Amino acid sequence: MQQNSYLVFPSIDPVIFSLGPLSVRWYGLMYLVGFIAAYLLAQKRLSQTPWSRDQLSDLLFWSFVGVILGGRIGYVFFYQFELFLSDPLYLFKIWAGGMSFHGGLLGVLAALFWRARCMNTSFLALGDFVAPLVPIGLGAGRIGNFLNAELWGRTTDVSWAVIFPNAGNVPRHPSQLYEFALEGVLLFIILWLYSAKKRPVGAVSGVFLLGYGSFRFFVEYFREPDAHIGLYQMGLSQGQLLCLPMIGLGIGLVVRAYTRRDNRIQHS
């Protein structure tokens, strides 16, 4: 449907269907899609590792737990800390919405650190294996954001602009789809092809951090900043500030991987 040559976002119920008190939402379905995709992709590469199927299942399960817990805690502390101070129980109000990728990443890193000790392998080797599995879930999550008509972009007059409900009845960048294309599709292609050959330990993890951090930093220029936070110095958003350490760490890991003489080449 068109309005003044701009696309008008259709009315989409965030709940797909309900069974009694249980409601299945689009965003939850996207999490499930990401988890299933990660499991299938991991199975495809499992033969290149010394790990068993049971170890893989445990790894993915605890990584998923890390995403949920870290994502929620990160959102509250990075974006809603003042609300948390006034109402500490807000941390547990998951139904109110709010997940942070950067918090989810920290949760996954904690899970990987623990599982690396249990599996008697290195943290970076495990990170190299998991990194190519992540972008599909990221892309699915951005589709969920789009279907929920949330986290929309800044106002614009480009021909593909979208008028989202509850977003001021003005045309905006569909920044959720930009993130889907970059953080989901393109990052997956880069990591999957790059990790298909033997790389130094830590290199794939570094490319993931550098790639995601750079793509997210770029898209933030088109995404509407959080109203209660706004922009910082030099027009940077909260998301961009959180991406800067990722970019720096990613560069550091790649340089380390290719300059350390004792760094063994491995399949990731």
Steps between C-alpha positions, in 0.01 A plus 500: 500500500628847417454832677669801342721251309625343825431150622258478791578218739204259521338412829669177611404335826821424695329181622488229232258279692399415854433169673333578829737716704789427260558755224747446215645831385691587185807607696508175695464306176800686358708394802398141433592532132842633597562217745395228254714653224800514734453135594473384137803702392700373797412141410637563151839607638514264798709240315782756474529517880597253775167557680204265535133565421421511872768763555359699209147482639619619842701780339206631298255465789713704739581751228125546449456550876782756485323686219173524694645592840776723365268666251248593767754610761695694237188682380404602853850616596599659167169662405264508802727531802307790655177303470673206665613720789144616559353151451754214538229245413497645148799274430269200517214650298602330177144527367546877495754455221861602466807300396852622423735335253806623686365356825417175321856488367641532851267221611621273219863580580442397861339175382790432259757563773329245725445241226860534382617391844253211501602390150873539565548734207597863456252782532601650164478165319144463627424859402628434148259207470197690632554833322377391152183359658388833645405724202196293396352556846587869483327532165194314623483730802501807275212355299322459834566868578355596162188287542450654844539848347764589760852645497414695187733735316540875481274717289584513131356572156651202314255316276513182709420679827237341723236665718494293818209503747577687822798670334357845437328428168815605312709301249801328652790282398414130540826465694397155628531374142836672456623312805349177369692540174833598657514333844305197384552414134830668408675422828392135474640471146830657604545283809380176342735531203790630709470223758473228233882500474760456772558822691719594798328461836302813582485632142135403437394646834683821412334526159160453664557777755646734238226422248205532734641806675563678168161411347308597813698824535407591141129413529468703820522813282164397353339364818300723732691549828328403823287799597607498866870481408536696176842560349835560665797706386568502124146372444576146615225277635515259792518211254799655324685553826445135587630397157831684530652249748381216274674651198821557696498151649424347161797673340717394792398134471564488126843663538584265788387196304725574203805624690540248784748233400356247743144544371392167351297491181165332551166433336225720639 
